[in-house]
């Protein structure tokens, strides 16, 4: 029904002209109910989870979020432009080594970082991963930045002192209702995809290709400075490990993590 509404809401004028007001009304009700369901899912109380179980649920939610965003973006950009995958045995140290070596490599971005792509259309999380891997989201657009989230850096924290604007409505409403919330920290490692994409765009090492790749390499190395890469991001989550998100502000229906900063932290132990 939801897909039916998406298809026909894009033809609003045609529907109205052909007495389709009832269809539009029904679609509005369906979408309103669907949005309410998503909102409840982020705040519902769950059965007790151990920290390890909650972390696995949090990672699964991250994968589903990135898949959904890529699928929505591809409706505008074309299939396969926005991608999601699992980078095997990923660390920031290894990423630096790959970036340095990839300047003279003819391998693709996916092969350089040993990425297993995830089908963003297929429902459910079908990818397998372990703590040494990372979730990566990127596009094939020139100059696009790939974002890696190492799973080793996903940590549940307790006893945080929150600051900044990101705490906001989510925490206030949950505390008001007496619902329990959890906080996870994670790291985001950014890499300009073209620095490590071999000769995917040109058949030879012409001057423009070399210049473009060097620019991407320099920008990526700048990303590795402490001011950009490796900073801890904090996200409120439900007892089910579902992260708080907000509108992506791109008119495509995507969502982004609602992150905030803290002044002090203590890791949550089993």
MARLUM-547320 format. One record per residue (C-alpha): residue in three letters; z, y, x. Coordinates in steps of 0.2 Angstrom, whole numbers. Layout:
<rs>
   residuo       z       y       x
       ala       Z       Y       X
...
</rs>
This chain:
<rs>
   residuo       z       y       x
       unk       0       0       0
       unk       4      12      14
       unk     -13       9      22
       unk     -21      11       5
       unk     -12      28       4
       unk     -17      34      21
       unk     -35      30      18
       unk     -36      39       1
       unk     -25      54       5
       unk     -38      58      17
       unk     -50      60       3
       unk     -39      70      -8
       unk     -53      82     -15
       unk     -64      67     -20
       unk     -49      59     -28
       unk     -45      74     -38
       unk     -63      76     -43
       unk     -63      59     -50
       unk     -47      60     -59
       unk     -37      52     -45
       unk     -21      62     -47
       unk     -11      47     -52
       unk     -16      38     -36
       unk     -10      54     -26
       unk       6      54     -36
       unk       9      35     -32
       unk       5      38     -14
       unk      18      52     -12
       unk      31      41     -20
       unk      27      27      -8
       unk      27      38       8
       unk      43      46       2
       unk      51      29       0
       unk      44      24      17
       unk      51      39      26
       unk      68      37      18
       unk      68      19      24
       unk      64      24      42
       unk      78      37      41
       unk      90      24      35
       unk      85      12      48
       unk      90      24      62
       unk     108      26      55
       unk     112      10      46
       unk     127       0      51
       unk     124     -16      59
       unk     133     -32      63
       unk     143     -31      79
       unk     132     -32      95
       unk     137     -35     113
       unk     130     -22     125
       unk     117     -34     132
       unk     110     -37     115
       unk     110     -19     110
       unk     101     -15     126
       unk      87     -28     122
       unk      86     -21     105
       unk      84      -3     112
       unk      70      -9     124
       unk      61     -17     110
       unk      63      -1     100
       unk      56       9     115
       unk      41      -3     116
       unk      37      -2      97
       unk      39      17      98
       unk      26      18     112
       unk      14       6     103
       unk      15      16      87
       unk      12      32      96
       unk      -3      25     105
       unk     -10      17      89
       unk      -9      34      80
       unk     -16      44      95
       unk     -31      32      96
       unk     -36      35      78
       unk     -41      52      84
       unk     -46      49     102
       unk     -54      32     100
       unk     -48      14     103
       unk     -41      10     120
       unk     -39      28     126
       unk     -20      28     124
       unk     -12      12     131
       unk       5       4     133
       unk      10     -10     145
       unk      23     -19     156
       unk      22     -15     174
       unk      29     -30     184
       unk      43     -28     197
       unk      42      -9     196
       unk      54       2     206
       unk      52      21     211
       unk      52      15     229
       unk      38       3     226
       unk      29      16     215
       unk      29      28     230
       unk      21      14     241
       unk       8      10     228
       unk       3      28     226
       unk       1      31     245
       unk      -9      15     247
       unk     -20      18     232
       unk     -28      33     239
       unk     -40      21     249
       unk     -40       7     236
       unk     -54       3     224
       unk     -42      -6     212
       unk     -40       0     195
       unk     -24       9     189
       unk     -18      -7     180
       unk     -21     -18     195
       unk     -13      -7     207
       unk       3      -7     197
       unk       2     -25     190
       unk       1     -19     172
       unk       0     -31     158
       unk      -7     -22     143
       unk       1     -23     126
       unk     -10     -24     110
       unk      -4      -8     101
       unk     -12     -13      85
       unk      -4     -31      84
       unk      13     -30      74
       unk      29     -35      82
       unk      34     -35     101
       unk      24     -49     109
       unk      26     -44     127
       unk      38     -53     139
       unk      48     -43     152
       unk      63     -44     163
       unk      75     -31     170
       unk      64     -29     185
       unk      49     -23     175
       unk      45      -6     167
       unk      37       0     151
       unk      22      11     155
       unk      12      22     143
       unk      -3      32     148
       unk     -21      36     143
       unk     -38      35     151
       unk     -41      54     150
       unk     -44      63     166
       unk     -29      70     173
       unk     -17      61     162
       unk       1      57     167
       unk       7      39     166
       unk      26      38     161
       unk      36      23     168
       unk      53      18     161
       unk      61       5     172
       unk      72      -7     163
       unk      85      -8     176
       unk      88      11     173
       unk      92       8     155
       unk     111       8     154
       unk     123      10     139
       unk     136      24     143
       unk     152      28     136
       unk     165      42     137
       unk     151      55     138
       unk     154      74     137
       unk     139      80     128
       unk     130      97     131
       unk     114     105     127
       unk     104     106     111
       unk      99      88     110
       unk     115      82     102
       unk     111      91      86
       unk     110      85      68
       unk     110      66      72
       unk     127      66      80
       unk     135      78      68
       unk     129      68      53
       unk     134      52      60
       unk     152      58      64
       unk     153      66      47
       unk     149      49      39
       unk     161      40      50
       unk     146      30      57
       unk     147      23      75
       unk     134      29      87
       unk     130      23     105
       unk     122      32     120
       unk     109      25     132
       unk     103      33     148
       unk      86      29     156
       unk      75      36     169
       unk      56      42     167
       unk      45      40     182
       unk      29      50     181
       unk      12      46     190
       unk      -5      55     188
       unk     -16      40     183
       unk     -31      46     193
       unk     -22      45     210
       unk     -22      26     208
       unk     -37      22     198
       unk     -50      17     212
       unk     -68      21     208
       unk     -67      19     189
       unk     -75      36     186
       unk     -88      36     199
       unk     -98      23     208
       unk     -95      30     226
       unk     -84      41     236
       unk     -93      58     232
       unk     -84      74     237
       unk     -79      78     219
       unk     -71      61     217
       unk     -62      63     234
       unk     -55      80     229
       unk     -50      75     212
       unk     -41      60     218
       unk     -32      70     232
       unk     -27      83     219
       unk     -19      69     208
       unk     -11      61     223
       unk      -3      78     228
       unk       3      81     210
       unk      11      64     209
       unk      20      66     226
       unk      27      82     219
       unk      33      73     204
       unk      43      62     215
       unk      54      76     220
       unk      72      76     213
       unk      68      90     201
       unk      55      80     192
       unk      56      61     193
       unk      71      50     191
       unk      82      61     181
       unk      93      53     168
       unk      88      55     150
       unk     101      52     137
       unk      97      46     119
       unk     108      43     104
       unk     106      26      96
       unk     112      17      81
       unk     123       1      82
       unk     107      -9      81
       unk     100      -1      97
       unk      88      10      87
       unk      85      27      96
       unk      85      44      88
       unk      68      51      87
       unk      60      68      82
       unk      43      74      77
       unk      30      74      91
       unk      23      91      86
       unk       5      85      88
       unk       0      83      70
       unk      -4      65      73
       unk      12      58      66
       unk      19      52      83
       unk      37      52      87
       unk      47      56     103
       unk      64      52     109
       unk      77      65     105
       unk      85      66     122
       unk     100      77     128
       unk     110      81     143
       unk     128      77     147
       unk     141      84     160
       unk     150      68     163
       unk     147      49     160
       unk     155      32     162
       unk     145      16     161
       unk     148       4     147
       unk     154     -13     153
       unk     153     -30     144
</rs>
